[in-house]
């Protein structure tokens, strides 16, 4: 008797509907806009007690990143083929790497004497976050390139595959 193994091959999950994707993009843009307001206007970053004046050297970069996030999300509301989504992910991840690296190098945090032992762990977390975001950036960029190399450039996952069509027009 020959034993055969049955592999559980699960079909890839379908992409969410265009309406739910647009809602997600709108929600993402709205959250970024609120964060721009909170960081720069009310209550403002200076309100956070453990941030030093050095944080001001990073605020412009954080604000720029949030603005790019708003632009990417609004752009994807109108045009969101998978390759464009991966491109947007790559761009926003690049900002994340830059911001976390800058936070690690400046370290604009003032930890009170009771928390002074947390300086090294916080630096390690910032460094690990930078590395993790960089890995995500590389993965998004690889997916972007992969999707660009395909025949279905810009095709929506929900649309049927189109083979070689023959025309019967006379």
DSSP file (Angstrom, degrees, kcal/mol; ACC not computed):
  #  RESIDUE AA STRUCTURE BP1 BP2  ACC     N-H-->O    O-->H-N    N-H-->O    O-->H-N    TCO  KAPPA ALPHA  PHI   PSI    X-CA   Y-CA   Z-CA
    1    1 A X              0   0    0      0, 0.0     2,-0.5     0, 0.0     0, 0.0   0.000 360.0 360.0 360.0 131.4    0.0    0.0    0.0
    2    2 A X        -     0   0    0      2,-0.0     2,-0.4     0, 0.0     0, 0.0  -0.841 360.0-138.7 -99.7 126.9    1.4    3.4   -1.0
    3    3 A X        -     0   0    0     -2,-0.5     2,-0.4     2,-0.0     0, 0.0  -0.697  17.5-164.2 -86.3 132.6    0.7    6.2    1.3
    4    4 A X        -     0   0    0     -2,-0.4     2,-0.5     2,-0.0    -2,-0.0  -0.907   9.4-141.1-113.7 144.4   -0.2    9.5   -0.2
    5    5 A X        -     0   0    0     -2,-0.4     2,-0.7     2,-0.0    -2,-0.0  -0.876   6.4-145.0-107.4 137.5   -0.2   12.8    1.5
    6    6 A X        -     0   0    0     -2,-0.5     2,-0.4     2,-0.0    -2,-0.0  -0.879  14.2-146.9-100.2 119.6   -2.8   15.4    1.0
    7    7 A X        -     0   0    0     -2,-0.7     2,-1.2     1,-0.0    -2,-0.0  -0.727  12.7-131.2 -88.3 131.5   -1.4   18.9    1.1
    8    8 A X        -     0   0    0     -2,-0.4     2,-0.8     2,-0.0    -1,-0.0  -0.697  30.4-177.7 -82.3  98.7   -3.7   21.5    2.5
    9    9 A X        -     0   0    0     -2,-1.2     2,-0.4     0, 0.0    -2,-0.0  -0.876   9.5-158.4-102.6 112.5   -3.5   24.2   -0.1
   10   10 A X        -     0   0    0     -2,-0.8     3,-0.1     1,-0.1     2,-0.1  -0.735  19.7-117.7 -92.1 135.4   -5.5   27.2    0.9
   11   11 A X        -     0   0    0     -2,-0.4     2,-0.1     1,-0.1     3,-0.1  -0.382  39.1 -95.9 -67.2 149.3   -6.6   29.6   -1.8
   12   12 A X        -     0   0    0      1,-0.1    -1,-0.1    -2,-0.1     2,-0.1  -0.415  46.0-103.9 -65.9 138.2   -5.3   33.1   -1.5
   13   13 A X        -     0   0    0     -2,-0.1    -1,-0.1     1,-0.1     3,-0.1  -0.360  38.3-111.3 -64.4 139.3   -7.7   35.4    0.2
   14   14 A X        -     0   0    0      1,-0.1    -1,-0.1    -3,-0.1     3,-0.1  -0.376  35.9-100.0 -69.1 149.3   -9.5   37.8   -2.1
   15   15 A X        -     0   0    0      1,-0.1    -1,-0.1    -2,-0.1     3,-0.1  -0.401  47.2 -97.0 -64.7 145.0   -8.7   41.4   -1.9
   16   16 A X        -     0   0    0      1,-0.1   142,-0.1    -3,-0.1    -1,-0.1  -0.181  53.7 -82.7 -58.6 160.9  -11.2   43.5    0.0
   17   17 A X     >  -     0   0    0      1,-0.1     4,-2.4    -3,-0.1     5,-0.2  -0.222  37.8-111.5 -63.5 155.4  -13.9   45.2   -2.0
   18   18 A X  H  > S+     0   0    0      1,-0.2     4,-2.7     2,-0.2     5,-0.2   0.869 118.0  54.7 -56.2 -37.0  -13.0   48.6   -3.6
   19   19 A X  H  > S+     0   0    0      1,-0.2     4,-2.1     2,-0.2    -1,-0.2   0.921 109.8  45.0 -65.2 -42.6  -15.4   50.4   -1.2
   20   20 A X  H  > S+     0   0    0      2,-0.2     4,-2.1     1,-0.2    -1,-0.2   0.870 113.0  51.3 -70.9 -33.8  -13.8   48.9    1.9
   21   21 A X  H  X S+     0   0    0     -4,-2.4     4,-2.5     2,-0.2    -2,-0.2   0.933 110.1  49.4 -64.8 -44.4  -10.3   49.7    0.6
   22   22 A X  H  X S+     0   0    0     -4,-2.7     4,-2.6     1,-0.2    -2,-0.2   0.894 109.9  51.4 -61.8 -39.5  -11.4   53.3   -0.1
   23   23 A X  H  X S+     0   0    0     -4,-2.1     4,-2.7     2,-0.2    -1,-0.2   0.921 110.1  49.8 -62.3 -42.9  -12.8   53.5    3.4
   24   24 A X  H  X S+     0   0    0     -4,-2.1     4,-2.6     2,-0.2    -2,-0.2   0.901 111.1  48.6 -61.9 -42.0   -9.5   52.2    4.8
   25   25 A X  H  X S+     0   0    0     -4,-2.5     4,-2.5     2,-0.2    -2,-0.2   0.912 112.5  48.5 -64.8 -41.9   -7.5   54.8    2.8
   26   26 A X  H  X S+     0   0    0     -4,-2.6     4,-2.5     2,-0.2    -2,-0.2   0.911 112.0  49.2 -64.1 -42.1   -9.8   57.6    3.9
   27   27 A X  H  X S+     0   0    0     -4,-2.7     4,-2.6     2,-0.2    -2,-0.2   0.918 111.4  49.7 -62.8 -43.8   -9.5   56.4    7.5
   28   28 A X  H  X S+     0   0    0     -4,-2.6     4,-2.2     2,-0.2    -2,-0.2   0.912 111.8  47.7 -61.6 -43.4   -5.7   56.3    7.2
   29   29 A X  H  X S+     0   0    0     -4,-2.5     4,-2.3     1,-0.2    -1,-0.2   0.903 112.3  50.3 -64.1 -40.8   -5.5   59.8    5.7
   30   30 A X  H  X S+     0   0    0     -4,-2.5     4,-2.4     2,-0.2    -2,-0.2   0.908 109.7  49.3 -64.5 -42.4   -7.8   61.1    8.4
   31   31 A X  H  X S+     0   0    0     -4,-2.6     4,-2.4     1,-0.2    -1,-0.2   0.918 111.7  49.4 -64.0 -42.6   -5.7   59.5   11.2
   32   32 A X  H  X S+     0   0    0     -4,-2.2     4,-2.1     2,-0.2    -2,-0.2   0.903 110.3  51.0 -62.2 -40.4   -2.5   61.0    9.7
   33   33 A X  H  X S+     0   0    0     -4,-2.3     4,-1.9     2,-0.2    -2,-0.2   0.908 110.2  49.0 -64.1 -41.5   -4.2   64.4    9.5
   34   34 A X  H  X S+     0   0    0     -4,-2.4     4,-2.8     1,-0.2    -1,-0.2   0.911 110.1  51.6 -63.5 -41.8   -5.2   64.3   13.1
   35   35 A X  H  X S+     0   0    0     -4,-2.4     4,-2.7     2,-0.2     5,-0.3   0.869 106.0  54.5 -64.3 -36.1   -1.7   63.3   14.1
   36   36 A X  H  X S+     0   0    0     -4,-2.1     4,-2.2     2,-0.2     5,-0.3   0.933 111.8  45.4 -59.6 -45.0   -0.3   66.3   12.2
   37   37 A X  H  X>S+     0   0    0     -4,-1.9     4,-2.9     2,-0.2     5,-1.3   0.931 114.0  48.0 -63.5 -47.4   -2.6   68.5   14.2
   38   38 A X  H  <5S+     0   0    0     -4,-2.8     6,-2.2     1,-0.2    -2,-0.2   0.902 115.9  43.3 -63.2 -42.5   -1.8   66.8   17.5
   39   39 A X  H  <5S+     0   0    0     -4,-2.7     6,-2.2     5,-0.2     7,-0.2   0.892 127.8  26.8 -71.3 -39.6    2.0   67.0   17.0
   40   40 A X  H  <5S+     0   0    0     -4,-2.2    -2,-0.2    -5,-0.3    -3,-0.2   0.706 132.7  14.3-101.2 -21.8    2.2   70.5   15.6
   41   41 A X  T  <5S+     0   0    0     -4,-2.9     2,-0.4    -5,-0.3    -3,-0.2   0.730 107.9  45.2-121.1 -72.6   -0.8   72.4   17.1
   42   42 A X  S   <S-     0   0    0     -5,-1.3    -1,-0.2     1,-0.2    -2,-0.1  -0.971 132.5 -12.7-135.5 119.1   -2.8   71.1   20.0
   43   43 A X  S    S-     0   0    0     -2,-0.4    -1,-0.2    -4,-0.1    -4,-0.1  -0.995  99.1-155.7 -83.6 -12.5   -1.5   70.0   22.3
   44   44 A X    >   -     0   0    0     -6,-2.2     3,-1.4     1,-0.1     4,-0.3   0.100  33.2 -85.0  91.7 152.7    1.8   69.9   20.4
   45   45 A X  G >  S+     0   0    0     -6,-2.2     3,-1.6     1,-0.3     6,-0.2   0.805 121.0  67.8 -65.3 -29.7    4.9   67.7   20.9
   46   46 A X  G 3  S+     0   0    0      1,-0.3    -1,-0.3    -7,-0.2    -2,-0.1   0.645  87.0  70.3 -66.8 -13.4    6.3   70.0   23.6
   47   47 A X  G <  S+     0   0    0     -3,-1.4     2,-0.5    -4,-0.1    -1,-0.3   0.729  75.1  93.8 -74.0 -23.6    3.4   69.0   25.9
   48   48 A X  S X  S-     0   0    0     -3,-1.6     3,-1.5    -4,-0.3    -3,-0.0  -0.615  72.6-146.9 -76.4 119.9    4.9   65.5   26.3
   49   49 A X  T 3  S+     0   0    0     -2,-0.5    -1,-0.1     1,-0.3    -3,-0.0   0.735  90.1  51.7 -65.9 -25.7    7.1   65.7   29.5
   50   50 A X  T 3  S+     0   0    0     59,-0.1    60,-3.3     2,-0.1     2,-0.4   0.422  87.8  95.9 -95.0   4.0    9.8   63.2   28.5
   51   51 A X  B <   -A  109   0A   0     -3,-1.5    58,-0.2    58,-0.2     2,-0.1  -0.792  63.3-150.0 -93.2 135.3   10.6   64.9   25.1
   52   52 A X    >   -     0   0    0     56,-2.3     3,-1.7    -2,-0.4     4,-0.3  -0.378  34.5 -95.1 -93.3 175.6   13.5   67.3   25.0
   53   53 A X  G >  S+     0   0    0      1,-0.3     3,-1.7     2,-0.2     4,-0.3   0.769 119.5  73.6 -60.4 -26.0   14.0   70.3   22.8
   54   54 A X  G >  S+     0   0    0      1,-0.3     3,-1.9     2,-0.2    -1,-0.3   0.764  79.7  72.6 -60.2 -25.0   16.1   68.0   20.5
   55   55 A X  G X> S+     0   0    0     -3,-1.7     3,-2.2     1,-0.3     4,-1.3   0.813  82.1  71.1 -60.7 -28.4   12.8   66.5   19.4
   56   56 A X  H <> S+     0   0    0     -3,-1.7     4,-0.6    -4,-0.3    -1,-0.3   0.749  87.6  64.0 -58.6 -23.7   12.2   69.7   17.5
   57   57 A X  H <4 S+     0   0    0     -3,-1.9    -1,-0.3    -4,-0.3    -2,-0.2   0.621 110.5  37.2 -74.4 -12.1   14.9   68.6   15.1
   58   58 A X  H <> S+     0   0    0     -3,-2.2     4,-2.3    -4,-0.3     3,-0.5   0.591  93.4  84.9-111.5 -18.1   12.8   65.6   14.1
   59   59 A X  H  X S+     0   0    0     -4,-1.3     4,-3.0     1,-0.3     5,-0.2   0.885  88.2  53.8 -57.6 -42.4    9.3   67.1   14.1
   60   60 A X  H  X S+     0   0    0     -4,-0.6     4,-2.4     1,-0.2    -1,-0.3   0.884 110.2  48.0 -60.9 -37.2    9.6   68.4   10.6
   61   61 A X  H  > S+     0   0    0     -3,-0.5     4,-2.3     2,-0.2    -1,-0.2   0.888 112.0  48.6 -70.6 -39.8   10.5   65.0    9.4
   62   62 A X  H  X S+     0   0    0     -4,-2.3     4,-2.4     2,-0.2    -2,-0.2   0.918 112.6  48.8 -64.5 -43.1    7.6   63.4   11.2
   63   63 A X  H  X S+     0   0    0     -4,-3.0     4,-2.5     2,-0.2    -2,-0.2   0.917 111.1  49.8 -63.0 -43.4    5.2   66.0    9.8
   64   64 A X  H  X S+     0   0    0     -4,-2.4     4,-2.5    -5,-0.2    -1,-0.2   0.910 110.3  50.9 -61.0 -42.3    6.5   65.4    6.3
   65   65 A X  H  X S+     0   0    0     -4,-2.3     4,-2.3     1,-0.2    -2,-0.2   0.908 110.5  48.5 -61.8 -42.7    6.1   61.7    6.7
   66   66 A X  H  X S+     0   0    0     -4,-2.4     4,-2.2     2,-0.2    -1,-0.2   0.891 110.7  51.2 -65.6 -38.7    2.5   62.1    7.9
   67   67 A X  H  X S+     0   0    0     -4,-2.5     4,-2.6     2,-0.2    -2,-0.2   0.905 109.6  49.8 -63.6 -41.4    1.8   64.4    5.0
   68   68 A X  H  X S+     0   0    0     -4,-2.5     4,-3.0     1,-0.2     5,-0.2   0.903 109.0  53.3 -62.9 -40.0    3.2   61.8    2.6
   69   69 A X  H  X S+     0   0    0     -4,-2.3     4,-2.4     2,-0.2    -2,-0.2   0.897 108.9  48.6 -60.9 -40.8    1.0   59.3    4.3
   70   70 A X  H  X S+     0   0    0     -4,-2.2     4,-2.7     2,-0.2     5,-0.2   0.945 113.5  47.1 -62.0 -48.0   -2.1   61.5    3.7
   71   71 A X  H  X S+     0   0    0     -4,-2.6     4,-2.6     1,-0.2    -2,-0.2   0.912 112.6  48.8 -62.3 -43.8   -1.1   62.0    0.0
   72   72 A X  H  X S+     0   0    0     -4,-3.0     4,-2.3     2,-0.2    -1,-0.2   0.934 113.6  46.7 -62.4 -46.3   -0.5   58.2   -0.5
   73   73 A X  H  X S+     0   0    0     -4,-2.4     4,-1.0    -5,-0.2    -2,-0.2   0.911 114.2  46.5 -64.5 -42.4   -3.8   57.3    1.1
   74   74 A X  H  X S+     0   0    0     -4,-2.7     4,-0.9     1,-0.2     3,-0.3   0.891 112.4  51.2 -67.1 -37.8   -5.8   59.9   -0.9
   75   75 A X  H >X S+     0   0    0     -4,-2.6     4,-2.0    -5,-0.2     3,-0.6   0.890 108.0  52.3 -63.5 -38.8   -4.0   58.8   -4.1
   76   76 A X  H 3< S+     0   0    0     -4,-2.3    -1,-0.2     1,-0.2    -2,-0.2   0.706  97.1  67.0 -73.3 -18.6   -4.9   55.2   -3.4
   77   77 A X  H 3< S+     0   0    0     -4,-1.0    -1,-0.2    -3,-0.3    -2,-0.2   0.875 113.6  31.6 -64.0 -34.4   -8.5   56.2   -3.0
   78   78 A X  H << S+     0   0    0     -4,-0.9     2,-0.4    -3,-0.6    -2,-0.2   0.781 135.6  20.5 -91.8 -30.3   -8.6   57.1   -6.7
   79   79 A X     <  +     0   0    0     -4,-2.0    -1,-0.3    -5,-0.1    -2,-0.1  -0.890  64.4 154.8-147.3 106.0   -6.0   54.5   -8.0
   80   80 A X        +     0   0    0     -2,-0.4    -4,-0.1    -3,-0.2    -1,-0.0  -0.221   5.8 155.4-136.2  50.9   -5.1   51.4   -6.1
   81   81 A X    >>  -     0   0    0      1,-0.1     4,-1.9    75,-0.1     3,-0.7  -0.400  60.2-102.6 -65.8 158.3   -3.8   48.5   -8.2
   82   82 A X  H 3> S+     0   0    0     73,-0.5     4,-2.2     1,-0.2     5,-0.2   0.854 121.0  54.1 -53.7 -39.0   -1.6   46.2   -6.1
   83   83 A X  H 3> S+     0   0    0      1,-0.2     4,-1.9     2,-0.2    -1,-0.2   0.887 108.2  49.3 -65.9 -36.6    1.6   47.6   -7.6
   84   84 A X  H <> S+     0   0    0     -3,-0.7     4,-2.4     2,-0.2    -1,-0.2   0.864 108.7  53.9 -69.6 -34.7    0.7   51.1   -6.6
   85   85 A X  H  X S+     0   0    0     -4,-1.9     4,-2.3     2,-0.2    -2,-0.2   0.926 109.5  47.5 -62.5 -44.7   -0.2   50.0   -3.1
   86   86 A X  H  X S+     0   0    0     -4,-2.2     4,-2.1     2,-0.2    -2,-0.2   0.859 110.1  52.9 -66.8 -34.6    3.3   48.4   -2.7
   87   87 A X  H  X S+     0   0    0     -4,-1.9     4,-2.3     2,-0.2    -1,-0.2   0.928 110.0  47.9 -64.5 -44.3    4.9   51.5   -4.1
   88   88 A X  H  X S+     0   0    0     -4,-2.4     4,-2.4     1,-0.2     5,-0.2   0.897 110.9  51.4 -61.8 -41.0    3.1   53.6   -1.5
   89   89 A X  H  X S+     0   0    0     -4,-2.3     4,-2.2     1,-0.2    -1,-0.2   0.890 109.8  50.6 -61.8 -39.3    4.1   51.1    1.3
   90   90 A X  H  X S+     0   0    0     -4,-2.1     4,-2.0     2,-0.2    -2,-0.2   0.921 111.3  47.1 -65.5 -44.8    7.7   51.4    0.1
   91   91 A X  H  X S+     0   0    0     -4,-2.3     4,-1.6     2,-0.2    -2,-0.2   0.932 114.6  45.2 -64.5 -46.5    7.7   55.2    0.2
   92   92 A X  H  X S+     0   0    0     -4,-2.4     4,-1.8     1,-0.2    -1,-0.2   0.869 112.0  52.5 -68.5 -34.7    6.1   55.4    3.6
   93   93 A X  H  X S+     0   0    0     -4,-2.2     4,-2.4    -5,-0.2    -1,-0.2   0.873 104.0  57.6 -66.8 -35.8    8.4   52.7    5.0
   94   94 A X  H  X S+     0   0    0     -4,-2.0     4,-2.1     1,-0.2    -1,-0.2   0.913 106.8  48.3 -60.5 -41.8   11.4   54.7    3.8
   95   95 A X  H  X S+     0   0    0     -4,-1.6     4,-2.8     1,-0.2    -1,-0.2   0.900 109.0  54.5 -63.4 -39.7   10.2   57.7    5.9
   96   96 A X  H  X S+     0   0    0     -4,-1.8     4,-2.6     2,-0.2     5,-0.3   0.909 107.6  49.0 -60.8 -43.1    9.8   55.3    8.8
   97   97 A X  H  X S+     0   0    0     -4,-2.4     4,-2.4     2,-0.2     5,-0.2   0.936 113.1  47.4 -61.5 -46.4   13.4   54.1    8.6
   98   98 A X  H  X S+     0   0    0     -4,-2.1     4,-2.3     2,-0.2    -2,-0.2   0.921 113.7  47.5 -62.3 -44.5   14.7   57.7    8.3
   99   99 A X  H  X S+     0   0    0     -4,-2.8     4,-2.7     2,-0.2    -2,-0.2   0.937 114.1  44.9 -64.6 -47.7   12.6   58.9   11.3
  100  100 A X  H  X S+     0   0    0     -4,-2.6     4,-2.3     2,-0.2    -1,-0.2   0.880 113.1  50.8 -67.2 -36.3   13.5   56.0   13.6
  101  101 A X  H  X S+     0   0    0     -4,-2.4     4,-2.4    -5,-0.3    -1,-0.2   0.917 112.0  48.1 -64.2 -41.4   17.2   56.2   12.7
  102  102 A X  H  X S+     0   0    0     -4,-2.3     4,-2.7    -5,-0.2     5,-0.4   0.908 110.9  50.4 -65.7 -41.9   17.1   59.9   13.4
  103  103 A X  H  X S+     0   0    0     -4,-2.7     4,-2.4     1,-0.2     5,-0.3   0.897 111.8  49.0 -61.7 -39.5   15.3   59.3   16.8
  104  104 A X  H  < S+     0   0    0     -4,-2.3    -2,-0.2    -5,-0.2    -1,-0.2   0.914 114.7  43.8 -66.0 -42.2   17.9   56.7   17.7
  105  105 A X  H  < S+     0   0    0     -4,-2.4    -2,-0.2     1,-0.2    -1,-0.2   0.883 124.6  32.8 -74.4 -37.6   20.8   59.0   16.7
  106  106 A X  H  < S-     0   0    0     -4,-2.7    -2,-0.2    -5,-0.2    -3,-0.2   0.868  84.8-162.9 -82.2 -39.3   19.5   62.2   18.4
  107  107 A X     <  -     0   0    0     -4,-2.4     2,-0.9    -5,-0.4    -3,-0.1   0.976   6.0-172.0  48.9  70.5   17.7   60.4   21.3
  108  108 A X        +     0   0    0     -5,-0.3   -56,-2.3   -54,-0.1     2,-0.5  -0.145  42.1 116.2 -84.8  42.8   15.4   63.3   22.3
  109  109 A X  B     -A   51   0A   0     -2,-0.9     2,-0.7   -58,-0.2   -58,-0.2  -0.933  49.1-160.0-118.0 132.6   14.1   61.6   25.4
  110  110 A X        -     0   0    0    -60,-3.3     2,-0.5    -2,-0.5    -2,-0.1  -0.917  14.4-164.3-110.3 104.6   14.6   62.8   29.0
  111  111 A X        -     0   0    0     -2,-0.7     5,-0.1     5,-0.1     8,-0.1  -0.779  20.8-120.9 -93.6 129.4   14.0   59.9   31.3
  112  112 A X    >>  -     0   0    0     -2,-0.5     3,-2.2     1,-0.1     4,-0.5  -0.143  34.5 -96.3 -62.6 162.3   13.5   60.8   34.9
  113  113 A X  G >4 S+     0   0    0      1,-0.3     3,-0.9     2,-0.2     4,-0.3   0.836 126.3  55.7 -52.4 -36.2   15.9   59.3   37.5
  114  114 A X  G 34 S+     0   0    0      1,-0.2    -1,-0.3     2,-0.1     3,-0.2   0.726 115.5  38.6 -68.2 -19.8   13.4   56.5   38.3
  115  115 A X  G X4 S+     0   0    0     -3,-2.2     3,-2.4     1,-0.1    -1,-0.2   0.283  80.9 109.7-110.5   6.9   13.4   55.6   34.6
  116  116 A X  T X< S+     0   0    0     -3,-0.9     3,-1.3    -4,-0.5     4,-0.3   0.765  70.8  64.5 -60.9 -25.5   17.1   56.2   33.9
  117  117 A X  T 3> S+     0   0    0     -4,-0.3     4,-0.5     1,-0.2    -1,-0.3   0.570  90.5  68.9 -71.2  -7.6   17.7   52.4   33.5
  118  118 A X  H <> S+     0   0    0     -3,-2.4     4,-2.4     1,-0.2    -1,-0.2   0.453  71.5  90.4 -91.6  -1.3   15.4   52.4   30.5
  119  119 A X  H <> S+     0   0    0     -3,-1.3     4,-2.2     2,-0.2    -1,-0.2   0.953  90.6  42.8 -60.7 -50.9   17.8   54.4   28.2
  120  120 A X  H  > S+     0   0    0     -4,-0.3     4,-2.5    -3,-0.2     5,-0.2   0.940 114.9  48.6 -64.5 -48.0   19.5   51.4   26.8
  121  121 A X  H  X S+     0   0    0     -4,-0.5     4,-2.5     1,-0.2    -1,-0.2   0.898 111.8  50.9 -59.2 -37.0   16.4   49.3   26.3
  122  122 A X  H  X S+     0   0    0     -4,-2.4     4,-2.4     2,-0.2    -1,-0.2   0.906 109.9  49.3 -66.4 -40.0   14.7   52.3   24.6
  123  123 A X  H  X S+     0   0    0     -4,-2.2     4,-2.4    -5,-0.2    -2,-0.2   0.904 111.0  50.3 -62.8 -40.9   17.7   52.6   22.3
  124  124 A X  H  X S+     0   0    0     -4,-2.5     4,-3.0     2,-0.2     5,-0.2   0.917 109.9  50.1 -63.8 -42.7   17.5   48.9   21.5
  125  125 A X  H  X S+     0   0    0     -4,-2.5     4,-2.7     2,-0.2    -2,-0.2   0.918 110.8  49.5 -62.0 -43.5   13.8   49.2   20.8
  126  126 A X  H  X S+     0   0    0     -4,-2.4     4,-2.1     2,-0.2    -1,-0.2   0.910 113.2  46.7 -61.6 -41.7   14.4   52.1   18.4
  127  127 A X  H  X S+     0   0    0     -4,-2.4     4,-2.4     2,-0.2    -2,-0.2   0.926 113.1  47.8 -67.2 -44.6   17.2   50.2   16.6
  128  128 A X  H  X S+     0   0    0     -4,-3.0     4,-2.8     1,-0.2    -2,-0.2   0.885 111.3  51.6 -63.6 -38.2   15.1   47.0   16.3
  129  129 A X  H  X S+     0   0    0     -4,-2.7     4,-2.7    -5,-0.2     5,-0.2   0.910 109.2  50.9 -63.6 -41.2   12.1   49.1   15.0
  130  130 A X  H  X S+     0   0    0     -4,-2.1     4,-2.3     2,-0.2    -2,-0.2   0.932 112.3  46.0 -60.8 -46.0   14.4   50.7   12.4
  131  131 A X  H  X S+     0   0    0     -4,-2.4     4,-2.3     2,-0.2    -2,-0.2   0.918 113.0  50.1 -63.7 -43.9   15.6   47.2   11.3
  132  132 A X  H  X S+     0   0    0     -4,-2.8     4,-2.1     1,-0.2    -2,-0.2   0.905 111.8  46.9 -62.2 -42.1   12.1   45.9   11.2
  133  133 A X  H  X S+     0   0    0     -4,-2.7     4,-2.5     2,-0.2    -1,-0.2   0.885 110.2  54.0 -67.5 -37.3   10.8   48.8    9.1
  134  134 A X  H  X S+     0   0    0     -4,-2.3     4,-2.4    -5,-0.2    -2,-0.2   0.895 108.1  49.6 -63.6 -39.3   13.8   48.4    6.8
  135  135 A X  H  X S+     0   0    0     -4,-2.3     4,-2.4     2,-0.2    -1,-0.2   0.918 111.4  49.3 -64.1 -42.7   12.9   44.8    6.3
  136  136 A X  H  X S+     0   0    0     -4,-2.1     4,-2.7     2,-0.2    -2,-0.2   0.884 108.9  53.2 -62.1 -38.3    9.4   45.8    5.5
  137  137 A X  H  X S+     0   0    0     -4,-2.5     4,-2.6     2,-0.2    -2,-0.2   0.939 110.4  46.6 -61.2 -47.7   10.6   48.4    3.1
  138  138 A X  H  X S+     0   0    0     -4,-2.4     4,-2.5     1,-0.2    -2,-0.2   0.898 113.1  49.8 -62.4 -40.6   12.7   45.8    1.2
  139  139 A X  H  X S+     0   0    0     -4,-2.4     4,-2.5     2,-0.2    -2,-0.2   0.926 112.2  46.9 -64.9 -44.2    9.8   43.4    1.2
  140  140 A X  H  X S+     0   0    0     -4,-2.7     4,-2.5     2,-0.2    -2,-0.2   0.906 113.1  49.2 -63.9 -41.0    7.4   46.0   -0.2
  141  141 A X  H  X S+     0   0    0     -4,-2.6     4,-2.5     2,-0.2    -1,-0.2   0.898 110.8  50.0 -66.2 -39.4    9.9   47.1   -2.8
  142  142 A X  H  X S+     0   0    0     -4,-2.5     4,-2.5     2,-0.2    -2,-0.2   0.914 112.1  47.8 -64.1 -42.0   10.4   43.5   -3.8
  143  143 A X  H  X S+     0   0    0     -4,-2.5     4,-2.8     2,-0.2     5,-0.2   0.898 110.0  53.4 -64.7 -39.2    6.7   43.0   -4.1
  144  144 A X  H  X S+     0   0    0     -4,-2.5     4,-2.1     2,-0.2    -2,-0.2   0.944 111.7  44.6 -58.8 -48.8    6.4   46.2   -6.1
  145  145 A X  H  X S+     0   0    0     -4,-2.5     4,-1.6     2,-0.2    -2,-0.2   0.893 112.7  52.1 -63.6 -39.8    9.1   45.0   -8.6
  146  146 A X  H  X S+     0   0    0     -4,-2.5     4,-0.6     1,-0.2    -2,-0.2   0.928 110.9  46.8 -62.0 -45.4    7.4   41.6   -8.8
  147  147 A X  H >< S+     0   0    0     -4,-2.8     3,-0.7     1,-0.2    -1,-0.2   0.853 109.3  54.9 -67.3 -33.4    4.1   43.1   -9.6
  148  148 A X  H 3< S+     0   0    0     -4,-2.1    -1,-0.2     1,-0.2    -2,-0.2   0.833 104.3  55.0 -66.6 -30.6    5.6   45.4  -12.2
  149  149 A X  H 3< S+     0   0    0     -4,-1.6    -1,-0.2    -3,-0.2    -2,-0.2   0.619  92.7  95.4 -79.2 -11.2    7.1   42.4  -13.9
  150  150 A X  S << S-     0   0    0     -3,-0.7     3,-0.5    -4,-0.6    -3,-0.0  -0.270  79.4-124.5 -79.8 165.8    3.8   40.6  -14.3
  151  151 A X  S    S+     0   0    0      1,-0.2     2,-0.1    -2,-0.0    -1,-0.1   0.675 103.8  66.9 -78.9 -18.9    1.4   40.7  -17.3
  152  152 A X    >   +     0   0    0     -5,-0.1     3,-2.8     3,-0.1    -1,-0.2  -0.150  69.7 171.0 -98.2  40.0   -1.5   41.9  -15.2
  153  153 A X  T 3  S-     0   0    0     -3,-0.5     3,-0.1     1,-0.3    -5,-0.1  -0.303  75.0  -0.3 -55.3 115.6    0.0   45.3  -14.4
  154  154 A X  T 3  S+     0   0    0      1,-0.3    -1,-0.3    -2,-0.2     2,-0.2   0.401  95.4 141.9  85.5  -2.6   -2.8   47.3  -12.8
  155  155 A X    <   -     0   0    0     -3,-2.8   -73,-0.5     1,-0.1    -1,-0.3  -0.487  52.7-121.2 -72.9 142.7   -5.3   44.5  -13.0
  156  156 A X    >   -     0   0    0     -2,-0.2     3,-1.5     1,-0.1   -75,-0.1  -0.611  14.2-127.2 -81.8 142.5   -7.6   44.3  -10.0
  157  157 A X  T 3  S+     0   0    0      1,-0.3    -1,-0.1    -2,-0.3     4,-0.1   0.783 108.8  57.8 -59.5 -27.1   -7.6   40.9   -8.1
  158  158 A X  T 3  S+     0   0    0   -142,-0.1    -1,-0.3     2,-0.1     2,-0.2   0.651  87.4  93.3 -80.6 -14.2  -11.3   40.7   -8.4
  159  159 A X  S <  S-     0   0    0     -3,-1.5     3,-0.1     1,-0.1    -4,-0.0  -0.516  85.8-104.1 -81.0 148.5  -11.3   40.9  -12.2
  160  160 A X        -     0   0    0     -2,-0.2     2,-0.2     1,-0.1    -1,-0.1  -0.338  40.5 -99.3 -69.0 151.6  -11.3   37.7  -14.2
  161  161 A X        -     0   0    0     -4,-0.1     2,-0.6     1,-0.0    -1,-0.1  -0.469  35.5-144.1 -69.4 139.1   -8.0   36.6  -15.8
  162  162 A X        -     0   0    0     -2,-0.2     3,-0.1    -3,-0.1    -1,-0.0  -0.925  18.3-175.8-110.6 123.9   -7.9   37.5  -19.4
  163  163 A X        -     0   0    0     -2,-0.6     2,-0.8     1,-0.2    -1,-0.0   0.004  54.6 -45.1 -92.8-156.2   -6.2   35.1  -21.8
  164  164 A X        -     0   0    0     -2,-0.0     2,-0.3     1,-0.0    -1,-0.2  -0.685  66.5-151.2 -80.2 114.5   -5.6   35.6  -25.4
  165  165 A X        -     0   0    0     -2,-0.8     2,-0.4    -3,-0.1    -3,-0.0  -0.604   2.1-146.2 -88.3 144.3   -8.8   36.9  -26.8
  166  166 A X        -     0   0    0     -2,-0.3     2,-0.4     2,-0.0    -1,-0.0  -0.909  12.6-137.4-110.2 140.7   -9.9   36.3  -30.3
  167  167 A X        -     0   0    0     -2,-0.4     0, 0.0     1,-0.1     0, 0.0  -0.775  16.0-172.0 -99.2 138.2  -11.9   38.9  -32.1
  168  168 A X        +     0   0    0     -2,-0.4     2,-0.1     2,-0.0    -1,-0.1   0.186  43.7 130.1-109.5  14.7  -14.9   38.0  -34.2
  169  169 A X              0   0    0      1,-0.1    -2,-0.1     0, 0.0     0, 0.0  -0.439 360.0 360.0 -69.1 142.4  -15.3   41.5  -35.6
  170  170 A X              0   0    0     -2,-0.1    -1,-0.1     0, 0.0    -3,-0.0   0.366 360.0 360.0-120.1 360.0  -15.6   41.7  -39.4
